Amino acid sequence: MGLDLNRILACKPRKRMLILWRMITTSPLGVDKDILFHTAPTLKRHGLRWAPRSLLFTKMFFARPAPGEPNNRASLAKVGSTKGLVAELAGIRIGVAQSPTYLPKQIVGFDSVPRHHDDRYRLFVKDGQGRWYLLGPRGNYTSALHSNLEELYACVSKLSEPWILYRGSHSDIPGRGGGHHAFLSEAKSECETQSNEPLCVNIKLQVDSGHVSSEMNRICQAAYSLAQDLASTAAAQAVSEFAATDIDLETPVYWEALQNLDREIELLSKGPTAVHVLTTCGIDADELGFKRMDDYITRMYRDLYLHVEQYAPGNTKWCVE
């Protein structure tokens, strides 16, 4: 790599990783931008909060780029008052759906969902063109814990400008099965840059993301439409009357209203729209299929999903602190 190792050996051991990363990322070769998607512990120094504390499992990030290789390199630079690793990445700016004011707080959010419920293992993200994505904490679907998912949802809701950044372009996000790595970040509002300068961000969490399958997209869109129909029913209107009051959970009238709402969801999940979308997606219109549609209608009705606010193409430059 052509680095001066004497500079590293001359400094105190606790500072050697800082010096090494500064030397690597300011060299002409730079570093592969995939290093931004590692899950190892990182340094805590300004401008290097993305950098691994150890070089174990990082050999691949230092390979010399092949002739004609796309711009996969990243370098340390200062943008305004912020120092960080500058790289070209695609991204989507996301936000949480507004908490429905027409629902009692007891049936809003993850606290209202049973621990075995499918909602606790993945988040859906919807854009304005009816496309749906999956988003979850980095890890295997079957081993993801509901607490991690709730942490992700809560983290997004607290960020002023959350971005999911990844390699490629927003038009070629692979399916979740492709193991598409990304990270949740927050744009720094105090970072003053020119319009042609990189946007400064902080990494908050490593995540997995990707398109749902075309069949799953149709199911999500149908469930979303049916949830809109549900909101206009008499059963939903009756539940909404409890939204502005403190509810005694033992009140029979309240439980009767919830039971009527559940029955309405069940009717919609077995109705002609649900049957059509299930069968066209190759799913049997039986009790298991109806239960699946019931779950997704409930999710959309409770606004347990995220939405896309903006896309950024793959040649967008970011300064990752």
N, C-alpha and C positions, 0 to 999 in steps of 0.2 A: 504493500500500500504506500510505500515511500514515506512513512512517518518517522519523525525523529524520536526514537524511544528514550533517548537520554533526557528529554524534557519530562517524560512520565516518571522515570526512575528517580529524578532529582527532587520530585515533590513528595509531600507526606502521603502515606498509603491511603488515607481517607479521601484525598483529593485526586487520586490517580484516575478514577473513572470520569470525573468532571473534565480533567485535562484531555483524556483520551477522546471523549465524545466531541469536545470542541475541535480537536485536531482533525478528526474524521469528517465531521460535518462542514468544516470550512475548507477542506481540501478540494481540488478540482473535480475529483470523482464523486464526492458526496457520499450518500448512503441510499440504499433502496428504500423507497417510501413505505414499503410494506412493514417496516419496523414500527410504524405508528399503530399497528394492529396487534402487537404482542400483548400478552396477559401477565408478564412477569412484573415483579415490584419495580418501581421507578424511582429515579432521583427526585429530590425535593428542591432543586435549585432553579431559580428563575431562568426561563428559556430552555431548560432541560427536563422539565417535568414529564415529558414523553419518553425519556431515555431509560433503558433497562439498567438496573444496578449491577448486573452481571453480564458477561459475554457468553455464558452458557446458552446453547441453542440459538445463537444469533449469527452463526457463520454465513448463512445464506444471504444476509443483508449486505455483505461486503463484496459480493461477486462483481467482477468488472463487467459493465454493460456490453452486450454484443453489438456489432455494427448494425445500424438501422433500428435499434431497439427504441420503442416509444419513450417518452419522457417519464421514466420511472424513478428518477433520482430526486433527492431532497437535500437541501443545504441549510445550514444555520444562517440566519440573517436577522436584521433589526427592521421592524416595520413601525414607524412612528416611535412610540416609547416602549414597544413590546418586542422582545427578542424571542425567537422560536424557530422551529423547523419549517421551512417553506416548501410546500409540495402542491402538485396539481391533483385534485380529487373531485369527484362528483359528490353531490349532496342533496338532501331534501330537508327543508325546514318544516318542522312538525309542531303540533300543539294538541292539547287535550280537548275533547269535546266539552262544551259548556255543560256544567252540572244541571240537569233538568230541574227547573223550578217547580214543575208540576208534579214532582214525586216526593213523597216523604223521605227524609234522610235515611230512614231505616232500610230502604230498598235501593239506595244509591251507592255506587262504589263497591270496592272489593270486600269491604266488611260485611256486605249483605249476601255474598256468594258463598255457598257451602264449600268446604275445603276440598271435596272431591270433584268439584265442578270444573269443566274444561276451561272456563274463562281464566282460571288461575295459572295456566301454563303457557299462554301466549297472548300477545296483544295484536289486534288488527289495526292497520293504518289505511285510511281511505283518502283518495284524492278526489278532485272535483270532476273527474271524468269517469267515475265508476270503477276505477282500478283499486285493488286491495293488495296490501302487503302484510307480511308477518314481521314482528319485531319481538325479540326476547333477549334476556341476559345471555352472554356467551356461555354455551354449554349444550349438552344433549337435551333434546326435548323431553324425553322420559325422565330425566334426572333433575330437571329444573324445579326449584322449590317455589311455592306460591309467594313466599316472603320476598324472594328476589324479584318476582314480577311486580308485586305491589311497590317495591322500592323503585323499580324502573318507572312505573306510572307516576309515582309521587315525585321522582326526580325530574321528569319531564315537566310536570305541572308547576314546579318551582323555578324553572329556568325562564329568563326573560326572552331569550331567542335561541331555542334548541335546534341543533342541526345534527342529522345523521350523515356522516361522511364515509365514503367508500371509494374503491378504485373503479374505473370504468365510466359509463355515462348513465344517466337516469333511465335511458331507454333499454339498457341491457342488463338490468339487475337480474341475476339468476334466481331460480327458485330456491326455497329454503334448503332443499336437499343438496344444493350445490355447495353448502357450507360457506355462504358469503359472509365474510367478516366485515364489520364496520365499527364505528365508535360514536357514542352520543357525546356531543360537545355543546358548549355555550359560547355564542359570539360575545366578545368583550365590548360592552357599550362605551367604555372609557377609551377604547383604542381609536384614535383619530387617524384615519387614512384617507388618501385620495381615492377617487373612484376606480383608478386603474391599479391600485395596490391590493395586496392580499388582505383578506378579512382575518382578523385575529380571533382565535378560539382557544378554549381550554377543554381538554379531554375530561369527561365526567365518568364514562362507563364504557367498557367494551361490550359490544352486542352482536347478535346475528340478525340479518335481515334479508328480505327477498320477496319476489312476487309469490302470491299464492298460485296454485294451478288454475287453469282456465275454468275447470269445473267448480273449484272452490270459490272462484271469483263470482260465478253466477249464483251460487248459494248465498254468499255474503250479500250480494246486491239484492237478491230476492228477500232475504231476511230484513235488510234495511228498509225496503219498500213496505213490507208487511208491518214492520214496527211503526212506520208512519200511519198506516191504516189503524193499527192498534190504538194509537194516541187519540184518535177521534171517536173511539167507541164509548158507550155509556159506562162500561166497566172501568175504563181508564179515567174517565171524568170523575167517577165516584171516588177512586183512589186519590185523585188530585186534590180533593176537598180536605184531605188530611195534611197536605204539604205545609200549610201555614200554621199548624198547631203542634203542640207537644203531645205526642201520642202515648197513651197507656197501652202497651203491647197486649194487655189482657182484655182490651175492649172488644166485645163480640162484633160490634159493627165494623171495626177495622179489619178483623180477620175475615169477616164475610166479604168485605170489599176486595181483599187480596185474593181470596179463593175465586171470586167472580173474574178477577183479572187473569188468574192462572187458567181458568176455563176458556177465556177468550183467546189466550195465547195458544192453548191446545187446539181450539177450533181452527185458528189460522194456520197452525203447523200441519194440519191434516186437510186443509182446503185445496181447491183446484190449482192455485198458484204454486203451493208447496209441492203437491204431487207432481206437477209438470216439471219443475226445476230438478227435483230429485231423480225422476226417471230419465230426463235428458242428460243428466250427469252420471248415469250408470249406477245410481243408488236405489236400492229397493224401497218402495213406498210402503214400508212396514213400520212396526213400532220403533225399531231402532232408528230408521230414517226420520220418522216424525219427531222422535226425541232430539235428534240432532238439530232439526229445524227449530224446534221449540227453544233449545239452548241459544241458538244464534239470534232468534227474534228477541228473546229476553235480553241478550247482550246489547243489541242495537237500541232497544227501548230504554235501557238504563244508561246509554251513552258510554259504555265501557270499551271505547276505542279511541285511537288517535286520528288526526287528520293532517293531510299534507297542505302546507301553506305556500310553498315555493320550491321549485327545482333549480339546481345549479348544475351546469354541464361539466363533463369530465376534465375540461381544461381550466377550470376555476382554480385560482391560486389561494392557498390558505396559509396562515402563519400559526402553527400549533405550538403554544407556549410549553 
